[in-house]
Amino acid sequence: MPGRWTWTDAWIFIAVFVGIRIAVIWMATKAFVAVIPDGDVCPICDSETLAIERSGWWRVLGARFRRSWCIGCGWEGVLRRSDSWLAQFQARQRDLQREVSMAKTRTQSGQLPLNSKKSS
């Protein structure tokens, strides 16, 4: 019968409506992140900034962003870290994980590791 709604129609409408909402929120978030300045210089006076300890809800931003304070003008805000910093950070994390895994298998004073299956 034309003009009657079914549950399938309702679910399609809900899915499209939710999809549009998610797309709008995603695009607004991308636009907001693009507005945040990149680098370690003050966006107002172009002088060097110092990193401020991230505590509380600031940690939600992750390692890609940092709280900064300008030495010259006193500006305080959030800056994006550059891609080169992120690559160095990830390399440091991999090196640290490699060292931890090597330390677990390393022997001391010529003894076999505890997880060794050889018997003496």
C-alpha atoms as a printed R data frame, in Angstrom:
    type eleno elety resid chain resno      x       y      z
1   ATOM     1    CA   MET     A     1  0.000   0.000  0.000
2   ATOM     2    CA   PRO     A     2  1.465   3.376 -0.921
3   ATOM     3    CA   GLY     A     3  1.880   5.896  1.867
4   ATOM     4    CA   ARG     A     4  2.482   3.375  4.658
5   ATOM     5    CA   TRP     A     5  5.749   3.190  6.541
6   ATOM     6    CA   THR     A     6  7.432  -0.037  7.514
7   ATOM     7    CA   TRP     A     7 10.189  -0.723 10.018
8   ATOM     8    CA   THR     A     8 12.617  -1.150  7.131
9   ATOM     9    CA   ASP     A     9 11.851   2.380  5.979
10  ATOM    10    CA   ALA     A    10 12.344   3.667  9.517
11  ATOM    11    CA   TRP     A    11 15.732   1.958  9.884
12  ATOM    12    CA   ILE     A    12 16.873   3.312  6.528
13  ATOM    13    CA   PHE     A    13 15.839   6.833  7.601
14  ATOM    14    CA   ILE     A    14 17.632   6.453 10.951
15  ATOM    15    CA   ALA     A    15 20.797   5.111  9.273
16  ATOM    16    CA   VAL     A    16 20.892   7.990  6.762
17  ATOM    17    CA   PHE     A    17 20.209  10.584  9.475
18  ATOM    18    CA   VAL     A    18 22.918   9.171 11.786
19  ATOM    19    CA   GLY     A    19 25.345   8.910  8.848
20  ATOM    20    CA   ILE     A    20 24.848  12.561  7.961
21  ATOM    21    CA   ARG     A    21 25.344  13.579 11.606
22  ATOM    22    CA   ILE     A    22 28.579  11.586 11.859
23  ATOM    23    CA   ALA     A    23 29.859  13.110  8.605
24  ATOM    24    CA   VAL     A    24 29.130  16.652  9.844
25  ATOM    25    CA   ILE     A    25 30.857  16.025 13.191
26  ATOM    26    CA   TRP     A    26 33.866  14.444 11.420
27  ATOM    27    CA   MET     A    27 34.209  17.391  9.017
28  ATOM    28    CA   ALA     A    28 33.864  19.936 11.841
29  ATOM    29    CA   THR     A    29 36.574  18.121 13.810
30  ATOM    30    CA   LYS     A    30 38.894  18.085 10.778
31  ATOM    31    CA   ALA     A    31 38.315  21.819 10.261
32  ATOM    32    CA   PHE     A    32 39.015  22.548 13.935
33  ATOM    33    CA   VAL     A    33 42.278  20.559 13.886
34  ATOM    34    CA   ALA     A    34 43.354  22.360 10.694
35  ATOM    35    CA   VAL     A    35 42.949  25.708 12.480
36  ATOM    36    CA   ILE     A    36 45.354  24.728 15.296
37  ATOM    37    CA   PRO     A    37 48.828  26.110 14.456
38  ATOM    38    CA   ASP     A    38 51.611  23.663 13.585
39  ATOM    39    CA   GLY     A    39 55.095  23.880 15.077
40  ATOM    40    CA   ASP     A    40 56.733  25.242 18.210
41  ATOM    41    CA   VAL     A    41 56.426  29.005 17.632
42  ATOM    42    CA   CYS     A    42 53.825  31.416 18.999
43  ATOM    43    CA   PRO     A    43 51.051  32.188 16.492
44  ATOM    44    CA   ILE     A    44 50.885  35.799 17.760
45  ATOM    45    CA   CYS     A    45 54.504  36.994 18.039
46  ATOM    46    CA   ASP     A    46 56.527  34.162 16.366
47  ATOM    47    CA   SER     A    47 58.796  33.642 19.377
48  ATOM    48    CA   GLU     A    48 59.707  30.334 20.986
49  ATOM    49    CA   THR     A    49 57.133  28.543 23.138
50  ATOM    50    CA   LEU     A    50 57.629  26.218 26.086
51  ATOM    51    CA   ALA     A    51 55.687  23.008 26.570
52  ATOM    52    CA   ILE     A    52 53.353  22.940 29.590
53  ATOM    53    CA   GLU     A    53 52.694  19.718 31.476
54  ATOM    54    CA   ARG     A    54 49.494  18.105 30.278
55  ATOM    55    CA   SER     A    55 47.267  17.184 33.176
56  ATOM    56    CA   GLY     A    56 43.570  16.490 33.509
57  ATOM    57    CA   TRP     A    57 41.474  16.437 30.359
58  ATOM    58    CA   TRP     A    58 44.358  17.792 28.242
59  ATOM    59    CA   ARG     A    59 45.701  14.237 28.037
60  ATOM    60    CA   VAL     A    60 42.683  13.348 25.887
61  ATOM    61    CA   LEU     A    61 44.303  15.240 22.998
62  ATOM    62    CA   GLY     A    62 47.073  12.651 22.707
63  ATOM    63    CA   ALA     A    63 50.720  12.990 21.725
64  ATOM    64    CA   ARG     A    64 49.962  14.851 18.494
65  ATOM    65    CA   PHE     A    65 49.085  18.073 20.362
66  ATOM    66    CA   ARG     A    66 50.878  19.989 23.100
67  ATOM    67    CA   ARG     A    67 49.969  22.778 25.477
68  ATOM    68    CA   SER     A    68 52.328  25.697 25.002
69  ATOM    69    CA   TRP     A    69 53.197  28.984 26.649
70  ATOM    70    CA   CYS     A    70 54.924  31.853 24.822
71  ATOM    71    CA   ILE     A    71 57.967  33.391 26.452
72  ATOM    72    CA   GLY     A    72 57.547  36.711 24.615
73  ATOM    73    CA   CYS     A    73 53.871  37.652 24.852
74  ATOM    74    CA   GLY     A    74 52.480  35.235 27.459
75  ATOM    75    CA   TRP     A    75 50.138  33.451 25.012
76  ATOM    76    CA   GLU     A    76 48.959  30.047 26.211
77  ATOM    77    CA   GLY     A    77 47.265  27.522 23.983
78  ATOM    78    CA   VAL     A    78 47.491  24.290 22.004
79  ATOM    79    CA   LEU     A    79 49.885  23.632 19.115
80  ATOM    80    CA   ARG     A    80 50.102  20.689 16.722
81  ATOM    81    CA   ARG     A    81 53.386  18.843 16.729
82  ATOM    82    CA   SER     A    82 55.093  18.492 13.368
83  ATOM    83    CA   ASP     A    83 55.234  15.234 11.413
84  ATOM    84    CA   SER     A    84 58.998  14.952 11.934
85  ATOM    85    CA   TRP     A    85 58.483  15.031 15.715
86  ATOM    86    CA   LEU     A    86 55.822  12.326 15.457
87  ATOM    87    CA   ALA     A    87 58.143  10.079 13.395
88  ATOM    88    CA   GLN     A    88 60.930  10.510 15.976
89  ATOM    89    CA   PHE     A    89 58.492   9.770 18.817
90  ATOM    90    CA   GLN     A    90 57.303   6.550 17.135
91  ATOM    91    CA   ALA     A    91 60.910   5.455 16.448
92  ATOM    92    CA   ARG     A    92 61.781   6.046 20.116
93  ATOM    93    CA   GLN     A    93 58.777   3.955 21.195
94  ATOM    94    CA   ARG     A    94 59.851   1.090 18.891
95  ATOM    95    CA   ASP     A    95 63.441   1.243 20.236
96  ATOM    96    CA   LEU     A    96 62.162   1.158 23.807
97  ATOM    97    CA   GLN     A    97 59.959  -1.864 23.097
98  ATOM    98    CA   ARG     A    98 62.881  -3.625 21.397
99  ATOM    99    CA   GLU     A    99 65.140  -2.973 24.416
100 ATOM   100    CA   VAL     A   100 62.501  -4.301 26.797
101 ATOM   101    CA   SER     A   101 62.044  -7.480 24.769
102 ATOM   102    CA   MET     A   102 65.833  -7.963 24.560
103 ATOM   103    CA   ALA     A   103 66.203  -7.441 28.316
104 ATOM   104    CA   LYS     A   104 63.757 -10.276 28.969
105 ATOM   105    CA   THR     A   105 65.889 -12.754 27.023
106 ATOM   106    CA   ARG     A   106 69.326 -11.467 28.084
107 ATOM   107    CA   THR     A   107 71.342 -13.652 30.447
108 ATOM   108    CA   GLN     A   108 73.421 -12.394 33.326
109 ATOM   109    CA   SER     A   109 76.769 -13.804 34.495
110 ATOM   110    CA   GLY     A   110 76.651 -16.647 31.999
111 ATOM   111    CA   GLN     A   111 73.541 -18.261 33.460
112 ATOM   112    CA   LEU     A   112 70.772 -19.597 31.307
113 ATOM   113    CA   PRO     A   113 67.555 -17.608 31.279
114 ATOM   114    CA   LEU     A   114 64.756 -18.847 33.520
115 ATOM   115    CA   ASN     A   115 62.587 -19.735 30.552
116 ATOM   116    CA   SER     A   116 65.317 -21.929 29.005
117 ATOM   117    CA   LYS     A   117 64.396 -25.578 28.451
118 ATOM   118    CA   LYS     A   118 67.994 -26.814 28.678
119 ATOM   119    CA   SER     A   119 68.912 -28.674 31.805
120 ATOM   120    CA   SER     A   120 72.401 -28.591 33.304
